[in-house]
Amino acid sequence: MTVEATDMKKEVLDNMKTSDGISVLELSEKQPVLLVFLRHFGCIFCREALQDLSRLKNEIEEKGGDLVFVHMSDKETAEQYFEKYKLQDPKWVQDATCEYYRQFGLLKGTFSQLFGFKTWVRGFDAAILKGNGISWRQLGDGFQMPGVFLIDEGEIKYSFIHNSAADRPDYLHILSRVEKFTE
């Protein structure tokens, strides 16, 4: 990454204000931030990610990480889903226009990324077997792909860009990519 690109990312991180009014840049200067760009809340895989992160939130924090979500919905919808998945006092950034998604290189999904065989198989598992249900509601851009970024001291240390809407990141492994967690 060039100096200009680094400066641009820092500017973007500084502009990304969380629900607490603190920038992602400022948070990352205190501790590593796991910045999770969600698909829309109507998506099975978004709800599965919330389920996974609800289960892992305490462990992420115990390891010294901070969890911040980026979503496309209004405040009330986001709070409803965070509450449903028992994510207490989550930090989040609202991005209804998907501008931050674009700035982090998260693209619109292709047909196979969104509706391919892998997506159907994993969708059945996430919706039926894991109890996240099926929803036909689209609560944001249904074509937007998700991603996860590990930000430490204003720099992207690691990124997980989904190849399929059905990809399931290993959040603790991503967090371990910061040197202080591997010691």
Secondary structure, DSSP 4 states (H G I P E B T S, - for coil): --HHHHHHHHHHHHH-B-TTS-BHHHHHHHS-EEEEE---TTSHHHHHHHHHHHHHHHHHHHTT-EEEEEESS-HHHHHHHHHHTT--S-EEEE-TT-HHHHHTT--BPPHHHHHSHHHHHHHHIIIIISS--------S-TTB--EEEEEETTEEEEEEE-SSTT----HHHHHTTSHHHH-
